[in-house]
Amino acid sequence: MLKFKVGDKVKITSGKDKGREGTIEKVFSVAGKAVLPGLNEYKKHIKPSSGKKGGIFTIPRPIVLSKLKLICPSCSKETKVGFRIAGDVKMRFCKKCGKEITHKK
């Protein structure tokens, strides 16, 4: 189980977008990266070919999960994520306030 899921609000801890907040749009679990719309954007020059327009496009690139910190929905602070096993279910919880982190899409 990953610490980050689609729909989680996170804060970037290092890099050119340090300190900015965003919501996770897509998670690549094998690569250990996530896409945040509007953050970590780069310019890509595309050549026109076979009826497609060319130009300079802004593309959001995936960011490494180790550069992200989860913002707890209940206490609104940057926090680490812990795991608890309740019966047969593995749940995420906030290490600062101790409350369960519910999954929203």
C-alpha positions as CSV (number, residue, x, y, z in Angstrom):
1,M,0.0,0.0,0.0
2,L,1.3,3.4,-1.0
3,K,1.4,6.4,1.4
4,F,0.0,8.7,-1.4
5,K,-3.2,8.2,-3.3
6,V,-5.0,10.0,-6.1
7,G,-6.9,13.0,-4.6
8,D,-4.5,13.6,-1.7
9,K,-3.4,17.2,-1.0
10,V,0.4,17.4,-0.8
11,K,3.2,20.0,-0.4
12,I,6.4,19.9,-2.3
13,T,9.5,19.9,0.0
14,S,12.3,20.5,-2.5
15,G,13.0,21.6,-6.1
16,K,11.9,24.6,-8.1
17,D,8.3,24.4,-6.8
18,K,9.3,24.1,-3.1
19,G,6.5,25.2,-0.7
20,R,3.7,24.9,-3.3
21,E,0.7,22.8,-2.6
22,G,-1.4,20.7,-5.0
23,T,-3.6,17.6,-5.4
24,I,-2.3,14.3,-6.8
25,E,-3.8,13.5,-10.2
26,K,-2.0,10.3,-11.0
27,V,0.4,8.0,-9.2
28,F,3.1,5.7,-10.8
29,S,3.7,3.2,-8.1
30,V,6.5,1.2,-9.8
31,A,8.5,4.4,-10.7
32,G,7.7,6.0,-7.3
33,K,6.4,9.2,-8.9
34,A,3.2,11.3,-9.0
35,V,1.7,14.0,-11.3
36,L,0.4,17.2,-9.8
37,P,-1.4,19.4,-12.3
38,G,0.0,22.9,-12.5
39,L,3.2,22.0,-10.7
40,N,6.6,20.8,-11.9
41,E,5.8,22.0,-15.4
42,Y,8.3,22.1,-18.2
43,K,8.3,23.4,-21.8
44,K,8.4,21.0,-24.7
45,H,9.2,22.0,-28.3
46,I,7.2,19.9,-30.7
47,K,7.8,19.9,-34.5
48,P,4.7,20.0,-36.8
49,S,4.1,16.7,-38.6
50,S,1.3,15.1,-40.7
51,G,-1.5,17.7,-39.9
52,K,-0.6,18.2,-36.3
53,K,0.4,21.7,-35.1
54,G,3.8,22.3,-33.7
55,G,4.9,24.8,-31.1
56,I,6.0,25.1,-27.5
57,F,3.8,23.2,-25.0
58,T,3.7,23.2,-21.2
59,I,3.7,19.7,-19.8
60,P,3.4,18.6,-16.2
61,R,6.1,16.1,-15.4
62,P,6.0,13.4,-12.6
63,I,7.6,14.3,-9.3
64,V,9.4,11.8,-7.0
65,L,7.2,10.8,-4.0
66,S,10.1,11.4,-1.6
67,K,9.8,15.2,-2.4
68,L,6.2,15.3,-1.2
69,K,4.6,15.6,2.2
70,L,1.0,14.8,2.8
71,I,-1.3,17.5,4.2
72,C,-3.6,16.0,6.8
73,P,-7.3,16.7,6.0
74,S,-8.3,16.9,9.7
75,C,-5.4,19.0,11.2
76,S,-4.2,20.7,8.0
77,K,-0.5,20.2,8.8
78,E,2.3,18.6,6.8
79,T,2.7,15.1,8.2
80,K,4.2,11.7,7.8
81,V,1.8,8.8,7.1
82,G,1.5,5.7,9.3
83,F,-0.3,2.5,8.8
84,R,-2.7,0.6,11.2
85,I,-4.3,-2.8,10.7
86,A,-7.9,-2.8,11.9
87,G,-9.3,-6.3,11.4
88,D,-8.6,-7.2,7.8
89,V,-8.2,-3.6,6.6
90,K,-4.9,-1.6,6.5
91,M,-5.6,2.1,7.1
92,R,-3.5,5.2,6.7
93,F,-3.3,7.6,9.7
94,C,-1.7,11.0,10.4
95,K,1.4,10.8,12.7
96,K,0.7,14.3,14.2
97,C,-3.0,14.1,15.2
98,G,-3.5,10.3,15.0
99,K,-6.7,10.5,13.0
100,E,-7.5,8.2,10.1
101,I,-6.9,9.6,6.6
102,T,-9.9,8.8,4.4
103,H,-9.5,8.2,0.7
104,K,-11.2,10.7,-1.6
105,K,-11.2,10.7,-5.4
